[in-house]
């Protein structure tokens, strides 16, 4: 089940004046920053999540920027999760607005996954005033792809006898895990659909893509044996800030560290309170991320087993060396966890 433009939908529900105009969540009033999500009227102009606000405003000059309300989105997500739990305990959240549900053992709706999905969608609409789309299939990745087929406010059911046909013609870019770089590589290999992969020698796929080659081969044949994972854990905690204006010196980058470190320590403390009963988390790595004026990202990450503010400064120096003559528009800090902990969406940029 995948909510439709979740953050934007909540804002449109709570402020009807926003319903029929293009809006985006995130960014900032001076067009700096990054779009978190947008509604469907904005998408008609080509506006998308993770797009630079300035570019989004060029595509859609009438775009209205709305400041995100993460506390409200979390509350609504909890209500949605409560509806899910009325039908199954096997729930794997992917973010605040998306989750896998295993209903194979559910007695609700005479055990029909399709009827359960429709009932959940109706309840979300009637009780919360929001819409959700659903994909129903016998394996996870097909259900995820199907959930996008009839958006917004739709459902797509791929019965077992139709699964092979559905997968066979599927563009490779729809398969979760196939990003832009991998897709370009696949296209250079002459592969565009799952049917193309099926005809390609397995050994060559594995040689070109390594471990992911085996995953892609399985997906192209409609195979995904992963269970719905109710103990899905998060692997990192991070903070970042998108700047109003590019900065150009290492000293300017360093000036951002105290505020970012304060936020990071706060999130670590909150995480410990929620998930480790106040005990210190186990840290595996520390890392620094920079985004340059040409929107290229670089990350420097090294093993470090405690939250060390000074070590972040060393990593920042290394990352800064990659800037060249480019300005810097975003600085981020993160820690990798030795023991994964529950997924928690923290994606709105810290624009100020």
N, C-alpha and C positions, 0 to 999 in steps of 0.2 A: 504494500500500500504506500502510495507516494502522494503527499499533499500537493495541491496546485499552487505554485508561486506563494508559498506559505506566508512568509513575512509580509509580502505585499497584500495578500488576501486578508490577513488580520487587520492591516491598516485600512483597507477599503471597507471592511465590515464595520469597523469602529468609527469611520468617517465617510459617510456615503458620498460626500462631495468629491472623493477621490476615485469613485468606481469607474467612471467612463473616460478618464484621462490617463495619459501615460505617466506612471510613477516609478520611481526606483528607490530602494532602501540602501542607505549607506552614502558613500561619497561625502561631499561637503558643499556648502553654499557657494564657495568660490571655485567650484568645478574641479577641485583637487581630490584625490583619493580614488577609491575603487568601489564599484557597484557590488552590493551583496546579492541582491536579487531584484527583479522588476516584475510588473504585471504584464498581461498579454497585450494590451494596447501598446506598451513600450516595445515589446518583442517584435511587433509588426514593423518597427523601424530598424530592427537589427540589434537592439540593445540586449545585452546578455550579462549573466552573472560573471563576476571577476573582471569586468571591463573597466578600463580607466574612465573616470567620470567625465573628463574633458572630451574624450572620444564619443562617449554616449551622448553628450550634449550636442555634439556636432551632428550625430545621426538623427537626433530628435531634439530640436531647439526648444520645444515646449515641455520637455521632460521635467516633472516636478520631483525634487529630491525630498525624501522623508527620512528623518532621523530614526534609526532603529530603536526598538524597545525590547531588548533581549529578555528582560524579566517577564514581559507579557508573553513572548513567544514560548518561553520555557513553561509557563503556566498552561498555555493552550496545548503544548506538546504532552504534558502530563495528563490532561483530560483525554486526549486522543489515545494515549497509551492505556488509560483506564478502560476505554471502549474496547480496544484490542483484547484486553485481559478477560473480558466477559466471554470470549470465544475460544481462547487458547492461552496456555501458560508459556508456549514455545514462541517467544518473540525475540527477534534479533534487530535492535535499532541500528540504523546506519547513520542517523543524524536526528535532529529534532523533528524532522518532517517526513521520515521515510523508515520503513521497517519491513523485514521479512516475517511472515507468520506461517508456522506449520500447523495446519488444521486437519491433517490426515487422521488424527485420532479424535476429532471433535464430534460430539453427538448433535450439535446445533444444526438447525436447518436440514435435518435428515442426513447430516454428514456431507452435504454438498458444498464444496469449496466455493463454487460460483455464487450460490445463494448467501453464504457467509460474507463473501466480499461485498456483495450488493447491500446486504443488511448493514455492514459496517459503514459503507459509504453513505447510506441514507441517514444513519444515526449521526455521523459527523456533520452532515448538512443540517439536519433538524435540530440537533442539540447545540452545535457550535457556530452555525452559520457559515461554514467553510466547505470547500469541495475537495474531494480526494479522487485520485485515479488508481485503478488496481490492475495488476497482472496476475492471472491464475494459470499455473503450470505445475508440472510434476518435478521440476528442478529449479534451483534458485536463479541462475542467470537468465533463463528463459522468462521466468516470472518478472524479473527486473526489466528486461527489454520490453516485455508485453505491457508493463505499466505505463510506458511512454507512448504506446501506439495510438491511443484514443484520447490523449490529453486535449483540453482539460475536462474534468468531470466525466471520465469514461472508464470503461472496463474492457479488457481484452482477455479472452479465455483461449488457451492453447491446450486442447485435450490431448491425451497421450497419442492418439492415432494421427493427430495433425502436427505433432512436435517436429518430426523429421522434415516435413515439407516447410514448416515455418523457419527452421534453422538453416536449411539448405540454401535458401535465397538471401539470407541475412547479410547485409553489408558488414564487413569486419569492424568498421568503426563503431558499431553498436554494441560490440562485446565489451563488457566491463573489464577494464585493465588494458585495453588497446587505446593508448594515448596517441597524441599527434605524431610524435617521433616514430613510434612503432608502426603506426598506420602508413607513414611515408615509406618506411623500410619495406613493409609488405607490398605496397604498390610498386616499388622498384623491383620486387621479386615477381611481379605480375599477378599478385593476389588481391582480389577485391571483395570476394564473397566467401562464405563458408564452403560453398561447392568448389571453389578454386582450391581451397586448402585441402579438401578431401582428395583431390586429384594430384596433389603435390607430394613428392616423396617425404615420408615422415623423417627420415634421417637428415635431410637437407633443412627441413623446418627446425629441427632440434639444433642443428649446427649453427643456423643463422640466429636463432632466438634463445638458445640456452634452455633453462628450465621452463621459461614461459612458452617455449615451443610445444612442450607436452600439454600444457594447459590449453593453448590455442587449438591443438589437434583435437582434444576432448570436446571443447566447446563447439568446434565446427561439426562434430558428429552428434551434437545434442547431449553430451555427457557432462554432468555436474553432480557428483556424489556428495558434495559438502552438505552436512546437516545444518539446520537452523541453529545457530550458536547463541544460546541464552546467556553465556558467560563472556561474551565479546568484551575485550578490554582495550583501553586506550594505551598508546605507546609513548606519548609525549605530552608535554605541557609547554605552551609558548605564548608569547606576546609580540605584537608588532605595531609600528606606528607609520602611517603614510603621512608625508610632510606636505605642508601647504606650498612650499617652494623647495626646489632642489638645493641640496647642500653640496659642497665641493671639497671640503678639507677633512682630514682625519680628526682634527680637534672638534669640528662641528658634530661629527658622528659621536665622539666621546661625550659631548655635552648631553646627548640623548640617553646615555646609559643609566644615570640615576633614576629617572622616571620609569624606564622600562624595567629596571631591576626591582623597583618598588612594586610594580604591577605583577611581575613574575613571582616574587616572594609571596604576594597576597594570594595568587592563584594556587601556588603550591600549598600554602597553609589551608586554604579552603578545601583543596583536594584531600589533604590529610584528614581534615575534620570529617569529610563525607565518607571517605573510602578506606582509611587505614586506622580509624579510631584514634587519630591524633599522633600515631607513630610516624617517624620520619620515613619518607618514601626512599626507595633505593634507586639511585641515579646511575645510568649507564654512560651517557654522553652529554656534552654541552655543545651548543651550536649557535652560530650567528648567520643571519640571512640579510643580504642587501639586494634591493632592486634599483637598477640604474635608470638614467633618464631615457634610455631606449627600451625600457621595460624588461630587459634581460635580468634574470635572477642568478645570484650566486650564493652558495652556502658553504661555510667552513664548519666542520664538526669533528670533534676528537673525543676520545674516551676520557672521562673524568667522573669520579665516583662520589663527588659531593658538589653542592651548589656553591660555586666559587666565583664571586664577583670579579676578582682580578683576572681569572682565566678568560672571562668573557672579553675583557679588554685585549688580551693577547689574540684571541680569535678575530676580534674586530679589525685589528691591525692587518692580519693576514687577508681577510676578506677585502679590505680597502685597497690592497695592492692590485686587485683585479679591476678597479674602476677605470684606470687609465685617465682619459680626459673627460669621462662621462660624469654627469651629476648623479647624485643619489637621492631617490625619492621615497625610499622605505628602508627602515632598519628594524630587524626582528631578532629576538632571542628565544631559544628553546632548550629544553632538556629532554633527553631520551630516558625512558624508564626501564630499569632492569626487570621489574615485574609490571606487566601491563595492568592497567586499571581502567574502569568503565569509560566507554565512549561518552564524550561530552563536547558539544559543538561550541566553539569559541571563535567564530569566523568573522564577526564584524570588525573592521579595522578600527584602531584607536585614533580616529581623526580628532584633532583638536583645532 
